[in-house]
């Protein structure tokens, strides 16, 4: 089960963190990769690791907040492989502040990075999938798209990820007729280069231990199984699902 040999997986935000981890995981399952991000040097390093698994990997520099660049990236992927079977929307960034203090610029930046980009990429790659009457779209949302929190003031991030969750449901409903599924994963607290500085503080570690039933952060690789499952043939009847991988955070 869950063999992805012959499938083409496109991943945004693949130069670091969860995107890089999932890229490696898909390669181990036999998939060819299209990895996208702004930092092309980092992408090239990851591509070498991926190719060592005996699969192909196309590197595409892309700013996902620029719809023209997104469309160009999709065209390059289609020209290289003739199809895209799986899309993972993992790119994102945020400027955190409270609802009373967030500026227009901070709000716009976060919405563009975390919500507009998912629309742009889904539109571009979804049109490729439609041609083959097949596709798996996986959006990386967040536990903060499902609930609020009392530790980090991040109103724009909460709103953008909530938008991703309902965008996922809408895409699932619209594209089912093309045999395209769309699901979202909501990671909990995973240590990446974007989060480690906050997560490693004594204050936040104490908060995590009191709010996460499993009492710890997510470890490298613990998101991979969900990503592989939702990309697989076996998940053909799973669509519109919002899957937390959070150690139980949203269960209490």
KEGUKOL-613011 format. One line per field, with one value per residue: residue number from 1; residue in three letters; chain; x, y, z of N, C-alpha, C in turn. Coordinates in Angstrom, 1 decimal. Layout:
N
resi: [NUM,...]
resn: [ALA,...]
chain: [A,...]
nc1: [X,...]
nc2: [Y,...]
nc3: [Z,...]
cac1: [X,...]
cac2: [Y,...]
cac3: [Z,...]
cc1: [X,...]
cc2: [Y,...]
cc3: [Z,...]
***
This chain:
252
resi: [1,2,3,4,5,6,7,8,9,10,11,12,13,14,15,16,17,18,19,20,21,22,23,24,25,26,27,28,29,30,31,32,33,34,35,36,37,38,39,40,41,42,43,44,45,46,47,48,49,50,51,52,53,54,55,56,57,58,59,60,61,62,63,64,65,66,67,68,69,70,71,72,73,74,75,76,77,78,79,80,81,82,83,84,85,86,87,88,89,90,91,92,93,94,95,96,97,98,99,100,101,102,103,104,105,106,107,108,109,110,111,112,113,114,115,116,117,118,119,120,121,122,123,124,125,126,127,128,129,130,131,132,133,134,135,136,137,138,139,140,141,142,143,144,145,146,147,148,149,150,151,152,153,154,155,156,157,158,159,160,161,162,163,164,165,166,167,168,169,170,171,172,173,174,175,176,177,178,179,180,181,182,183,184,185,186,187,188,189,190,191,192,193,194,195,196,197,198,199,200,201,202,203,204,205,206,207,208,209,210,211,212,213,214,215,216,217,218,219,220,221,222,223,224,225,226,227,228,229,230,231,232,233,234,235,236,237,238,239,240,241,242,243,244,245,246,247,248,249,250,251,252]
resn: [UNK,UNK,UNK,UNK,UNK,UNK,UNK,UNK,UNK,UNK,UNK,UNK,UNK,UNK,UNK,UNK,UNK,UNK,UNK,UNK,UNK,UNK,UNK,UNK,UNK,UNK,UNK,UNK,UNK,UNK,UNK,UNK,UNK,UNK,UNK,UNK,UNK,UNK,UNK,UNK,UNK,UNK,UNK,UNK,UNK,UNK,UNK,UNK,UNK,UNK,UNK,UNK,UNK,UNK,UNK,UNK,UNK,UNK,UNK,UNK,UNK,UNK,UNK,UNK,UNK,UNK,UNK,UNK,UNK,UNK,UNK,UNK,UNK,UNK,UNK,UNK,UNK,UNK,UNK,UNK,UNK,UNK,UNK,UNK,UNK,UNK,UNK,UNK,UNK,UNK,UNK,UNK,UNK,UNK,UNK,UNK,UNK,UNK,UNK,UNK,UNK,UNK,UNK,UNK,UNK,UNK,UNK,UNK,UNK,UNK,UNK,UNK,UNK,UNK,UNK,UNK,UNK,UNK,UNK,UNK,UNK,UNK,UNK,UNK,UNK,UNK,UNK,UNK,UNK,UNK,UNK,UNK,UNK,UNK,UNK,UNK,UNK,UNK,UNK,UNK,UNK,UNK,UNK,UNK,UNK,UNK,UNK,UNK,UNK,UNK,UNK,UNK,UNK,UNK,UNK,UNK,UNK,UNK,UNK,UNK,UNK,UNK,UNK,UNK,UNK,UNK,UNK,UNK,UNK,UNK,UNK,UNK,UNK,UNK,UNK,UNK,UNK,UNK,UNK,UNK,UNK,UNK,UNK,UNK,UNK,UNK,UNK,UNK,UNK,UNK,UNK,UNK,UNK,UNK,UNK,UNK,UNK,UNK,UNK,UNK,UNK,UNK,UNK,UNK,UNK,UNK,UNK,UNK,UNK,UNK,UNK,UNK,UNK,UNK,UNK,UNK,UNK,UNK,UNK,UNK,UNK,UNK,UNK,UNK,UNK,UNK,UNK,UNK,UNK,UNK,UNK,UNK,UNK,UNK,UNK,UNK,UNK,UNK,UNK,UNK,UNK,UNK,UNK,UNK,UNK,UNK,UNK,UNK,UNK,UNK,UNK,UNK]
chain: [A,A,A,A,A,A,A,A,A,A,A,A,A,A,A,A,A,A,A,A,A,A,A,A,A,A,A,A,A,A,A,A,A,A,A,A,A,A,A,A,A,A,A,A,A,A,A,A,A,A,A,A,A,A,A,A,A,A,A,A,A,A,A,A,A,A,A,A,A,A,A,A,A,A,A,A,A,A,A,A,A,A,A,A,A,A,A,A,A,A,A,A,A,A,A,A,A,A,A,A,A,A,A,A,A,A,A,A,A,A,A,A,A,A,A,A,A,A,A,A,A,A,A,A,A,A,A,A,A,A,A,A,A,A,A,A,A,A,A,A,A,A,A,A,A,A,A,A,A,A,A,A,A,A,A,A,A,A,A,A,A,A,A,A,A,A,A,A,A,A,A,A,A,A,A,A,A,A,A,A,A,A,A,A,A,A,A,A,A,A,A,A,A,A,A,A,A,A,A,A,A,A,A,A,A,A,A,A,A,A,A,A,A,A,A,A,A,A,A,A,A,A,A,A,A,A,A,A,A,A,A,A,A,A,A,A,A,A,A,A,A,A,A,A,A,A,A,A,A,A,A,A]
nc1: [0.8,0.3,2.3,4.0,5.1,5.8,4.1,3.7,4.6,4.0,5.4,5.0,6.9,9.2,11.8,12.6,11.9,8.7,7.9,10.3,10.7,8.5,8.9,11.1,10.0,8.0,9.7,10.9,8.8,8.7,7.9,8.2,9.4,8.4,9.8,9.3,10.1,11.3,14.0,16.4,18.9,18.8,16.8,18.1,20.0,18.3,17.1,19.2,19.5,17.0,17.1,18.9,17.4,16.6,14.7,13.2,13.7,12.5,13.5,12.1,12.2,10.1,7.9,5.2,3.2,2.9,1.0,1.6,4.2,3.5,1.9,3.7,5.5,3.8,3.5,6.1,6.4,4.4,5.4,7.8,7.0,4.5,2.3,0.7,0.2,-0.1,-0.5,1.0,0.3,2.3,3.8,4.3,4.0,4.1,3.1,3.0,0.6,-1.6,-5.2,-5.9,-3.6,-2.5,-1.2,-2.4,-0.6,0.7,-1.4,-2.2,0.2,0.3,-2.1,-1.7,0.6,-0.3,-3.0,-3.9,-1.9,-2.4,-4.7,-3.9,-1.9,-3.4,-5.3,-3.7,-2.3,-4.5,-5.8,-4.1,-4.4,-7.0,-7.0,-6.1,-8.0,-7.6,-6.3,-4.7,-5.0,-3.4,-3.6,-1.6,-2.6,-3.3,-3.4,-4.2,-6.0,-8.3,-8.9,-8.7,-6.0,-4.3,-1.7,0.0,-0.3,-1.8,-3.6,-4.0,-2.8,-4.4,-6.8,-6.1,-5.4,-7.8,-9.2,-7.9,-8.8,-11.6,-11.5,-10.4,-12.5,-14.3,-13.0,-12.8,-15.4,-16.0,-14.2,-14.5,-15.8,-14.0,-12.4,-10.6,-9.3,-9.4,-7.8,-7.0,-4.2,-3.7,-1.2,0.1,2.2,5.2,8.7,10.4,12.6,11.3,9.8,11.2,12.5,10.5,9.2,11.1,11.4,11.2,8.7,6.9,7.2,6.3,3.6,2.9,3.1,1.0,-1.2,-1.2,-2.2,-0.4,1.9,4.2,6.3,5.6,7.6,10.3,9.2,6.8,4.6,4.6,3.3,0.6,0.6,1.5,-0.5,-2.8,-2.1,-2.2,-3.3,-5.0,-6.5,-8.7,-11.4,-11.5,-12.1,-12.2,-11.5,-10.4,-7.6,-6.2,-2.9,-1.6,-1.0,-3.2,-4.0,-6.3,-8.3,-9.1]
nc2: [-1.2,2.3,3.0,5.2,5.1,6.3,8.4,12.0,14.5,17.7,20.3,23.1,25.6,24.0,24.3,24.1,23.0,21.6,21.2,20.4,18.0,16.5,16.3,14.6,12.3,11.6,11.0,8.7,7.0,6.5,8.5,11.0,14.3,17.8,20.5,23.5,26.9,30.0,30.2,29.1,27.9,26.3,24.6,23.2,21.7,20.0,18.7,17.1,15.2,14.0,12.9,10.9,8.8,7.6,8.7,11.3,14.8,18.0,21.3,24.4,27.8,29.9,32.4,32.1,34.0,35.5,35.4,35.1,34.0,31.6,30.4,30.1,28.3,26.0,25.5,24.7,22.4,20.8,20.6,19.2,16.7,16.1,15.8,16.3,14.7,14.9,17.6,19.6,22.1,23.9,26.2,29.2,32.0,34.4,37.4,38.1,39.5,41.1,41.4,44.0,45.4,44.7,45.7,47.1,46.4,44.1,42.4,42.1,41.0,38.5,37.2,37.1,35.4,33.1,32.4,33.6,32.6,29.8,29.6,30.6,28.6,26.2,26.7,26.9,24.3,22.6,22.8,21.5,18.9,18.4,17.9,15.2,14.0,13.3,13.7,14.7,17.0,18.6,20.6,22.4,23.4,24.5,24.0,26.3,27.3,26.1,26.7,29.2,30.9,31.4,32.1,33.1,36.0,36.3,37.1,37.4,35.1,33.1,33.7,33.4,30.7,29.5,30.2,28.7,26.2,26.2,26.8,24.4,22.6,23.7,23.4,20.6,19.9,21.1,20.0,17.3,16.0,15.8,13.7,14.6,14.9,16.8,17.7,18.8,19.1,19.7,20.8,20.5,21.6,21.7,21.6,23.7,25.7,28.1,28.2,27.3,29.1,30.3,28.0,26.8,28.3,28.6,29.4,28.8,26.1,25.2,26.0,24.4,21.8,21.8,22.0,20.2,17.0,14.8,15.9,16.9,18.3,17.9,15.5,15.3,13.9,13.0,14.0,12.9,10.5,11.1,12.8,11.1,9.2,10.7,11.4,9.1,6.3,4.7,6.5,7.3,7.8,9.7,12.9,16.5,16.4,17.5,17.1,16.9,16.8,16.7,15.9,15.7,18.3,19.8,18.2,18.7]
nc3: [0.0,-0.5,-2.3,-4.4,-6.8,-10.1,-9.9,-9.9,-7.8,-6.7,-4.7,-2.7,-0.9,-0.3,0.4,3.0,6.4,7.1,4.4,3.1,4.5,3.8,1.1,0.9,2.0,0.2,-2.0,-1.1,-1.3,-3.9,-5.7,-8.3,-8.1,-8.0,-6.8,-5.1,-4.3,-3.0,-2.5,-4.3,-4.1,-1.8,-2.6,-4.6,-3.1,-1.6,-3.7,-4.7,-2.6,-2.9,-5.5,-5.0,-4.2,-6.4,-8.0,-10.1,-10.0,-10.2,-10.0,-9.2,-9.1,-7.3,-6.3,-4.4,-4.0,-6.2,-8.9,-11.6,-11.6,-10.4,-12.3,-14.3,-13.1,-12.9,-15.6,-16.3,-14.8,-16.0,-18.6,-18.1,-17.0,-18.0,-16.6,-13.4,-10.4,-7.7,-5.5,-3.1,-1.0,0.8,1.3,3.2,5.4,8.1,9.8,13.0,15.3,17.6,17.3,17.9,17.3,14.8,11.7,8.6,6.6,7.7,8.0,5.2,4.2,5.5,4.6,1.9,1.8,3.0,2.3,-0.2,-1.9,-1.8,-3.2,-5.8,-6.5,-6.4,-8.3,-10.7,-10.8,-10.5,-12.9,-14.5,-13.5,-14.1,-16.8,-16.9,-15.5,-12.8,-9.5,-6.5,-4.0,-1.4,1.3,3.6,6.5,9.7,13.2,14.3,12.5,13.2,15.9,18.4,20.4,23.5,23.8,21.8,20.0,17.1,14.9,12.1,11.0,12.2,10.9,8.2,8.0,8.8,6.6,4.6,5.4,4.8,2.1,1.3,1.7,-0.2,-2.6,-2.7,-3.0,-5.5,-7.4,-7.3,-9.4,-11.3,-10.5,-8.6,-5.5,-2.4,0.5,3.8,6.0,9.4,11.1,14.4,17.0,15.6,15.4,13.4,11.3,11.2,13.5,15.7,17.5,19.0,20.0,21.6,23.9,27.5,28.5,26.4,26.1,28.5,28.2,26.0,27.2,28.9,27.3,25.2,24.9,24.5,25.4,24.2,21.5,17.9,16.2,13.7,10.7,11.6,10.4,7.9,7.4,7.2,5.0,3.0,3.0,2.2,-0.4,-1.8,-3.8,-2.3,-0.8,-2.3,-1.8,0.0,0.7,1.3,3.9,7.1,8.7,11.7,13.0,15.7,18.3,19.9,20.6,19.5,20.4,23.0]
cac1: [0.0,0.9,3.4,3.7,6.0,5.2,3.3,4.4,4.2,4.5,5.3,5.5,7.6,9.9,13.2,12.9,10.8,7.8,7.9,11.4,10.5,7.5,9.5,12.0,9.2,7.4,10.7,11.1,7.7,8.9,7.3,9.0,9.1,8.6,9.9,9.2,10.3,12.1,15.5,16.7,20.1,18.3,16.1,19.1,20.6,17.3,17.0,20.3,19.0,15.8,17.5,19.6,16.4,16.4,13.6,13.4,13.3,12.6,13.6,11.5,12.1,8.7,7.2,3.8,2.3,2.9,0.3,2.3,5.3,2.9,1.4,5.0,5.9,2.9,3.8,7.4,6.1,3.7,6.4,8.8,6.5,3.3,1.2,1.0,-0.8,-0.3,-0.1,1.0,0.4,3.0,4.5,3.6,4.7,3.1,3.5,2.1,0.3,-3.0,-6.3,-5.9,-2.3,-2.1,-1.4,-2.9,0.5,0.9,-2.6,-2.1,1.3,0.0,-3.1,-1.0,1.5,-0.9,-4.3,-3.9,-1.0,-3.0,-5.7,-3.1,-1.3,-4.4,-5.9,-2.8,-2.1,-5.7,-6.1,-3.3,-5.0,-8.3,-6.8,-5.9,-9.1,-7.0,-5.5,-4.7,-4.5,-3.2,-3.2,-1.1,-3.3,-2.8,-4.4,-4.7,-7.1,-9.5,-9.1,-7.9,-5.1,-4.0,-0.3,0.6,-1.2,-1.5,-4.9,-4.0,-2.5,-5.6,-7.8,-5.7,-5.5,-9.2,-9.6,-7.4,-9.6,-12.8,-11.1,-10.2,-13.8,-14.9,-12.3,-13.2,-16.8,-16.0,-13.3,-14.7,-16.3,-12.8,-11.6,-9.6,-9.6,-8.7,-7.8,-6.1,-3.6,-3.5,-0.1,0.3,3.5,6.4,9.9,11.1,13.4,10.4,9.1,12.0,12.9,9.4,8.9,12.2,11.4,10.6,7.3,6.0,7.3,5.3,2.3,2.7,3.0,-0.2,-2.3,-1.1,-2.3,0.8,2.9,5.5,6.2,5.7,9.0,10.5,8.7,5.5,3.6,4.8,2.3,-0.7,0.8,1.6,-1.9,-3.8,-1.6,-2.2,-4.5,-5.9,-7.3,-9.5,-12.7,-11.3,-12.0,-12.8,-11.2,-9.5,-6.9,-5.2,-1.7,-1.3,-0.8,-4.4,-4.3,-7.6,-9.3,-9.5]
cac2: [0.0,3.7,3.1,6.3,5.0,6.8,9.6,13.3,15.3,19.1,20.8,24.5,25.7,22.8,24.5,24.0,22.7,20.5,21.0,19.6,16.7,15.7,16.0,13.4,11.2,11.2,10.3,7.3,6.2,6.3,9.6,12.0,15.6,19.2,21.2,25.0,27.8,31.2,30.0,28.0,27.1,25.3,23.6,22.3,20.8,19.0,17.9,16.1,14.1,13.3,12.1,9.7,7.8,7.0,9.4,12.6,16.0,19.3,22.5,25.6,28.9,30.5,33.1,31.7,35.2,36.1,34.4,34.9,33.0,30.3,29.9,29.7,27.1,24.9,25.2,24.0,21.0,20.0,20.4,18.2,15.4,15.8,15.7,16.4,13.8,15.4,19.0,19.9,23.6,24.0,27.5,30.1,32.9,35.2,38.5,37.9,40.6,41.0,42.0,45.4,46.0,44.3,46.8,46.7,45.7,42.8,41.6,41.8,40.1,37.1,36.7,36.8,34.3,31.8,32.1,33.9,31.7,28.5,29.7,30.7,27.4,25.2,27.0,26.5,22.9,21.9,22.8,20.4,17.6,18.3,17.3,13.8,13.5,12.7,14.5,14.8,18.3,18.5,21.9,22.4,24.5,24.6,23.9,27.7,27.5,25.5,27.2,30.4,30.5,32.5,32.3,33.9,36.9,36.0,37.1,37.2,33.7,32.3,33.9,32.8,29.2,29.2,30.3,27.5,25.0,26.1,26.7,23.0,22.0,24.2,22.8,19.2,19.9,21.6,19.2,15.8,15.5,15.5,12.7,15.3,15.1,18.0,17.6,19.6,18.7,20.8,20.4,21.1,22.3,21.1,22.5,24.0,26.9,29.2,28.1,26.8,30.2,30.4,26.8,26.4,29.1,27.9,29.8,28.1,24.7,24.9,26.1,23.2,20.6,21.9,22.0,19.1,15.8,14.0,16.5,17.2,18.8,16.9,15.2,15.2,12.7,12.5,14.5,12.3,9.4,11.7,13.4,10.0,8.6,11.6,11.4,7.7,5.7,4.2,7.6,7.8,8.2,10.7,14.3,17.5,16.1,18.4,16.2,17.4,16.0,17.7,15.3,15.9,19.7,20.2,17.3,19.1]
cac3: [0.0,-0.5,-3.3,-5.3,-8.0,-11.3,-9.6,-9.8,-6.6,-6.6,-3.3,-2.5,0.4,-0.2,0.7,4.4,7.3,6.7,3.0,2.7,5.1,3.0,-0.2,1.1,2.3,-1.1,-2.8,-0.6,-1.7,-5.3,-6.5,-8.9,-7.4,-8.4,-5.6,-5.4,-3.2,-3.5,-2.3,-5.3,-3.7,-0.9,-3.4,-5.3,-2.1,-1.3,-5.0,-4.7,-1.7,-3.5,-6.6,-4.5,-4.0,-7.7,-8.7,-10.7,-9.2,-10.9,-9.1,-9.8,-8.2,-7.4,-5.3,-4.6,-3.9,-7.5,-9.7,-12.9,-11.3,-10.1,-13.6,-15.0,-12.4,-13.3,-17.0,-16.3,-14.3,-17.0,-19.7,-17.7,-16.7,-18.7,-15.6,-11.9,-9.8,-6.3,-5.2,-1.6,-0.7,2.1,1.5,4.0,6.3,8.8,10.7,14.1,16.2,18.1,16.5,18.1,16.9,13.5,10.7,7.3,5.9,8.3,7.6,3.8,4.0,5.9,3.8,0.6,1.9,3.5,1.7,-1.7,-2.5,-1.9,-4.3,-7.0,-6.8,-6.6,-9.6,-11.8,-10.9,-10.6,-14.3,-15.1,-13.1,-14.8,-18.1,-16.7,-14.7,-11.6,-8.7,-5.0,-3.5,0.1,1.9,4.9,7.3,11.0,14.3,14.5,11.6,13.8,17.2,18.8,21.4,24.4,24.0,20.7,19.3,15.6,14.4,10.7,10.8,12.4,9.9,6.9,8.0,8.7,5.1,3.9,5.7,4.1,0.7,1.1,1.5,-1.4,-3.7,-2.7,-3.6,-6.9,-8.2,-7.2,-10.7,-12.1,-9.8,-7.8,-4.1,-1.8,1.9,4.6,7.2,10.4,12.0,15.7,17.2,15.0,15.4,12.1,11.4,11.4,14.8,16.8,18.4,19.9,20.7,22.6,25.2,28.7,28.6,25.4,26.4,29.6,27.6,25.2,28.0,29.6,26.4,24.2,25.7,24.4,26.2,23.5,20.1,16.9,15.8,12.3,10.1,12.1,9.5,6.7,7.1,6.8,3.7,2.1,2.9,1.4,-1.7,-2.3,-4.5,-1.3,-0.3,-3.4,-1.4,1.1,0.2,2.1,5.3,7.8,9.5,12.7,13.4,16.7,19.6,20.6,21.0,19.2,21.0,24.3]
cc1: [0.9,2.1,3.0,4.6,5.2,4.3,4.2,3.8,4.8,4.3,5.8,6.1,8.5,11.4,13.6,11.7,10.0,7.8,9.1,11.3,9.6,8.1,10.3,11.1,8.5,8.4,10.9,10.0,7.7,8.4,8.4,8.5,9.2,8.6,10.1,9.4,11.1,13.6,15.9,18.0,19.7,17.6,17.0,19.7,19.6,17.1,18.0,20.0,17.9,16.2,18.3,18.7,16.0,15.2,14.0,13.0,13.5,12.5,13.0,11.5,10.8,8.3,5.7,2.8,2.2,2.2,0.9,3.5,4.7,2.5,2.6,5.5,5.1,3.2,5.1,7.2,5.4,4.6,7.4,8.2,5.2,2.1,1.6,-0.1,-1.1,0.2,-0.1,1.3,1.0,3.6,3.6,4.5,3.7,3.8,2.5,1.9,-1.2,-4.0,-6.3,-4.7,-1.9,-2.3,-2.0,-1.8,0.7,-0.2,-2.5,-0.9,1.0,-1.1,-2.5,-0.2,0.7,-2.3,-4.3,-3.1,-1.6,-4.0,-4.9,-2.6,-2.3,-5.1,-5.0,-2.6,-3.4,-6.1,-5.3,-3.9,-6.3,-8.1,-6.7,-7.1,-8.6,-6.2,-5.7,-4.2,-4.5,-2.8,-2.7,-1.7,-2.6,-3.8,-5.0,-5.8,-8.4,-9.9,-8.3,-6.8,-4.8,-2.6,0.4,-0.5,-0.9,-2.9,-4.9,-3.7,-3.7,-6.6,-7.4,-5.8,-6.9,-9.7,-9.2,-8.3,-10.9,-12.6,-11.0,-11.5,-14.5,-14.3,-12.7,-14.5,-16.8,-15.3,-13.5,-15.1,-15.1,-11.9,-10.4,-10.1,-8.8,-8.9,-6.8,-5.5,-3.4,-2.4,-0.3,1.6,4.7,7.5,10.4,11.9,12.6,9.8,10.0,12.3,11.8,9.2,9.9,12.2,10.7,9.1,6.4,6.1,6.4,3.9,1.9,2.4,1.6,-1.4,-2.3,-1.1,-1.1,2.0,4.2,5.2,6.1,7.2,9.1,10.0,7.3,4.4,3.6,3.7,1.0,-0.6,0.8,0.2,-2.8,-3.4,-1.8,-3.5,-5.5,-6.8,-8.3,-10.9,-12.7,-11.1,-12.7,-12.5,-10.2,-8.8,-5.9,-4.1,-1.1,-1.1,-2.0,-4.8,-5.7,-8.7,-9.8,-9.8]
cc2: [1.3,3.8,4.2,6.3,5.4,8.0,10.8,14.1,16.7,19.7,22.2,24.6,24.6,23.0,24.3,23.4,21.5,20.2,20.1,18.2,15.9,15.4,14.7,12.2,10.7,10.5,8.9,6.4,6.0,7.4,10.5,13.4,16.8,20.0,22.7,25.8,29.0,30.9,28.8,27.2,26.0,24.2,22.6,21.3,19.7,18.1,16.8,14.9,13.3,12.4,10.8,8.6,7.1,7.6,10.7,13.7,17.3,20.4,23.7,26.7,29.6,31.2,32.9,32.9,35.9,35.1,34.1,33.9,31.6,29.6,29.3,28.4,25.8,24.5,24.4,22.6,20.2,19.7,19.3,16.8,15.1,15.7,16.1,15.7,14.4,16.8,19.1,21.4,23.8,25.4,28.4,31.0,33.8,36.3,38.5,39.2,40.4,41.7,43.5,46.2,45.7,45.4,46.2,45.9,44.3,41.9,41.1,40.8,38.6,36.5,36.3,35.5,33.0,31.5,32.4,32.9,30.3,28.5,29.7,29.3,26.3,25.5,26.5,25.0,22.1,21.8,21.7,19.0,17.4,17.6,15.7,13.1,12.7,13.7,14.4,16.1,18.2,19.9,21.8,23.6,24.5,24.4,25.3,28.1,26.9,26.1,28.5,29.9,31.7,32.8,33.2,34.7,36.8,36.0,36.8,35.8,32.8,32.4,33.3,31.3,28.7,29.3,29.2,26.3,25.0,26.2,25.2,22.3,22.4,23.5,21.3,19.0,20.1,20.6,17.7,15.2,15.2,14.4,13.3,15.4,16.3,17.8,18.5,18.9,19.9,20.4,21.1,21.8,21.4,22.1,22.6,25.3,28.1,29.3,27.8,27.9,30.4,29.2,26.4,27.2,28.3,28.1,29.0,26.6,24.3,25.0,24.8,21.9,20.6,21.8,20.9,17.8,14.9,14.6,16.8,17.8,17.6,16.7,15.1,13.9,12.4,13.1,13.7,11.2,10.0,12.2,12.2,9.4,9.4,11.7,10.1,7.4,5.2,5.2,8.1,8.2,9.2,12.1,15.3,17.3,17.1,17.5,16.8,16.4,16.8,17.2,15.5,17.3,20.1,19.2,17.7,20.6]
cc3: [0.0,-1.3,-4.2,-6.5,-9.3,-11.1,-9.6,-8.7,-6.7,-5.3,-3.3,-1.1,0.7,0.2,2.2,5.2,6.9,5.3,2.5,3.3,4.2,1.6,-0.2,1.3,1.0,-2.0,-2.4,-1.0,-3.2,-6.2,-7.1,-8.3,-8.3,-7.2,-5.9,-4.2,-3.8,-3.5,-3.1,-4.8,-2.7,-1.6,-4.0,-4.3,-1.8,-2.5,-5.1,-3.8,-2.3,-4.6,-6.2,-4.2,-5.3,-8.4,-9.3,-9.8,-10.0,-9.9,-9.8,-8.8,-8.4,-6.2,-5.4,-4.4,-5.2,-8.5,-11.0,-12.7,-11.0,-11.4,-14.4,-14.4,-12.8,-14.7,-17.1,-15.8,-15.3,-18.2,-19.4,-17.6,-17.4,-17.9,-14.2,-11.2,-8.4,-6.2,-3.6,-1.5,0.7,2.4,2.4,4.9,7.0,9.6,11.9,15.0,16.6,17.1,16.7,17.6,15.5,12.5,9.4,6.5,6.4,8.0,6.1,3.5,4.3,5.0,2.4,0.7,2.2,2.9,0.2,-2.4,-2.8,-3.1,-5.6,-7.4,-7.1,-8.0,-10.8,-11.9,-11.0,-12.1,-15.0,-14.8,-13.8,-16.1,-18.0,-15.9,-13.5,-10.8,-7.2,-4.6,-2.0,0.5,3.3,5.6,8.6,12.1,14.6,13.5,12.2,15.2,17.4,19.8,22.3,24.6,23.0,20.0,17.8,14.9,12.8,10.3,11.0,11.3,8.5,6.9,8.1,7.3,4.3,4.2,4.9,2.6,0.4,0.8,0.2,-2.6,-3.8,-3.4,-5.1,-7.8,-8.2,-8.6,-11.6,-11.5,-9.1,-6.4,-3.5,-0.3,2.5,5.8,8.1,11.4,13.4,15.8,16.8,15.0,14.0,12.3,11.6,12.8,16.0,17.9,19.4,20.7,21.8,23.9,26.3,28.8,27.7,25.7,27.5,29.1,26.8,26.1,28.7,28.6,25.4,25.0,25.6,25.0,25.5,22.1,19.2,16.5,14.2,11.8,10.5,11.3,8.2,6.4,6.6,5.4,2.7,1.9,2.0,-0.1,-2.5,-3.1,-3.5,-0.7,-1.3,-3.0,-0.2,0.5,1.2,3.6,5.8,8.9,10.5,12.9,14.5,18.1,20.5,21.0,20.7,19.7,22.4,24.4]
***
